[in-house]
Amino acid sequence: MQTESIKQEAYRILDQLPDMATWDDLMYQIYVHQTIEAGIKDSDNGRTIDVKEVRKKFGLPE
């Protein structure tokens, strides 16, 4: 993401927070946004694992 769009996204996140939001609320929202962006980037670059493989690896039922 480019710097300008990061600033715009930060403003959007701030605008959506309630007036009584805490620093922790803001940091959580930034963390969630950053995590989602990283996941999308990984997916776009083919760095994913099929859910069946994950279930097998952790011994979970299909």
C-alpha positions in Angstrom: 0.0 0.0 0.0 1.3 3.4 -0.9 2.0 6.0 1.9 -0.9 8.3 0.8 -3.4 5.4 0.8 -2.1 4.3 4.2 -2.8 7.8 5.6 -6.3 7.7 4.0 -7.0 4.3 5.5 -5.8 5.4 8.9 -8.2 8.3 8.8 -11.0 6.0 7.8 -10.2 3.7 10.7 -10.2 6.7 13.1 -13.5 8.0 11.8 -15.1 4.6 12.4 -14.0 4.4 16.1 -16.3 5.6 18.7 -15.5 9.0 20.4 -14.5 7.2 23.6 -12.1 4.7 21.9 -8.8 3.9 23.6 -5.4 3.6 22.2 -5.8 -0.2 22.5 -9.0 0.0 20.4 -7.1 1.9 17.7 -4.1 -0.5 17.8 -6.4 -3.5 17.5 -8.1 -2.1 14.5 -4.8 -1.4 12.8 -3.6 -4.9 13.7 -6.7 -6.5 12.2 -6.4 -4.4 9.0 -2.7 -5.2 8.7 -3.3 -8.9 9.2 -6.0 -9.0 6.6 -3.8 -7.2 4.1 -1.0 -9.6 4.7 -3.3 -12.6 4.2 -4.6 -11.2 0.9 -1.0 -10.6 -0.2 0.0 -14.2 0.7 -3.0 -15.5 -1.2 -2.2 -13.4 -4.2 1.3 -14.7 -4.2 0.2 -18.4 -3.9 1.4 -18.8 -0.3 -1.6 -20.7 1.0 -2.2 -24.2 2.3 -5.3 -26.3 1.5 -7.6 -26.7 4.5 -7.4 -30.5 4.1 -3.6 -30.3 4.6 -4.0 -28.1 7.7 -6.6 -30.5 9.2 -4.3 -33.5 8.5 -1.2 -31.7 10.0 -3.1 -30.9 13.2 -5.0 -34.2 13.4 -8.4 -32.5 13.0 -11.4 -34.2 11.4 -12.3 -33.3 7.9 
